[in-house]
Amino acid sequence: MADDHPLGNRVGDMRSILTEDPQTWDILWKQKVTPWDSGEIQPPLRQVVESGEIPFTKGGRALVPGCGRGYDTIYLASALGHDTIGLDASATAVEAANQLAQSSSLDLDLVSKIHFEVADFFKYEVPEDRKFDLIYDYTFFVAIPPSKRSLWGSQINSLIKPGGYLITLMFPHVPVHDPQPYAAGPPFYSNFTSYEEVLRVGGSEWEVVLNKIPDDDTLLDVHKGKDRIVVWKRTA
Ligand SMILES: C[S@@+](CC[C@H](N)C(=O)[O-])C[C@H]1O[C@@H](n2cnc3c(N)ncnc32)[C@H](O)[C@@H]1O
């Protein structure tokens, strides 16, 4: 199953190492089993920010759970001027992200806006006045066990400000009735419904302000036909 996966047979290696314990991700990072790491900013994120089609606030606070090496964390701090926190349960990932930031010749003002922290997203708390204007999820939702998806939804709701935006870059996006959704990864799968059913909880309301399949010619090869970007605005 993993042999014909777009990310190659290292997805099989991932599945044999990961358990429900987020610390098992650190083993992957230490063994350099990181097939999801594309080495660059995700083109659909760049496109949605730079098109100006959504009036994202600037100079606020952003969160990137499961940030990995942090390409997109650095990009959001740079493009929107947000104080941006990249969270990862793996200390090795955070070390790699800090190294990337240090080696990227960023100006000091930008460096002061980028913060990488080792933390379990499910235990992460911020006071009321530190809630986020923007949360960006790319391959974090599909990294957690599906049994934790409703907890992901309640955490997003507890961390984002009313009026804040959530960008979900879904990869791999599979059809709702795909007979073999687990053939996708890393290591799980997603579709629009799987986010929607866990976000609208506890009376919170979300408006879908963008829902699109990026043009294949803008995507990295392994993403063609497998990405969907949805931007949600928390309205209440
Ligand atoms: C599939 S990788 C994606 C990394 C990054 N978003 C990227 O695309 O390059 C998932 C990341 O989530 C992190 N992770 C897994 N469970 C976590 C948790 N409970 N809290 C924070 N990070 C977690 C892993 O260490 C890993 O770096």
The ligand as a Gaussian input file, in Angstrom:
#p B3LYP/6-31G(d) Opt

LIG

0 1
 C        3.512000      15.194000       8.914000
 S        4.534000      16.246000       9.887000
 C        4.203000      17.849000       9.158000
 C        5.233000      18.909000       9.463000
 C        5.024000      20.244000       8.753000
 N        3.663000      20.737000       8.891000
 C        5.409000      20.111000       7.301000
 O        4.510000      19.883000       6.498000
 O        6.589000      20.153000       6.956000
 C        3.629000      16.364000      11.414000
 C        4.372000      17.117000      12.497000
 O        3.529000      17.194000      13.653000
 C        4.319000      16.985000      14.822000
 N        3.398000      16.485000      15.866000
 C        2.790000      15.284000      15.937000
 N        1.974000      15.215000      17.020000
 C        2.079000      16.426000      17.653000
 C        1.452000      16.998000      18.784000
 N        0.573000      16.306000      19.527000
 N        1.748000      18.284000      19.112000
 C        2.634000      19.010000      18.359000
 N        3.254000      18.503000      17.263000
 C        2.984000      17.235000      16.902000
 C        5.387000      15.992000      14.379000
 O        6.537000      16.006000      15.191000
 C        5.667000      16.443000      12.943000
 O        6.737000      17.361000      12.870000

